[in-house]
Amino acid sequence: GGTAHKPYPKHVWSPSGGWWAQPKAWKRNTAIIGLGAAAVVGFVFKKSADLEQRTLYPRVWIPSMMWSKQFKTKDDPNFQPPESL
């Protein structure tokens, strides 16, 4: 739809492909980047969960209590999980 493309210089190069680029393997490239990003996010999440330490117990339930080792081991005998709001 729409109008015809406006004239543009054909000698211009850009890393993104220039004007109206449609790379042949864009779906595959998008999937590769998506999987790579998911792997990096997963690694950072796991490392963060392993290193998480709270000096004060939360007054209310927070989502990180589901995966934090500090709340799974219950190293404090007086620990009472907070009630949810």
Steps between C-alpha positions, in 0.01 A plus 500: 500500500588863500702684243809400307840522665666836480829521309803420714873468440593140418864530615420556872590210730379455855532210746122478529459436129420844371166619376213246500721205590347152512777250581429148371550325835342757732282242677796271571718792609223625732463152652876471558516840671189418705646170623833667577327776695291244691815306590675812628194609701467149645866493603480844663177404680652177638821674610299778664278251683806307622666815635191663653529569872260712699619654825142561614216262441221655295189607689276372223536219248710584194542290184874443545419293808399217264852457360734651759713241684481713813129432538514138387760389756332680791836547671338713770297286746284804592413578139131536429400558139320831458129501432395619160312826466 
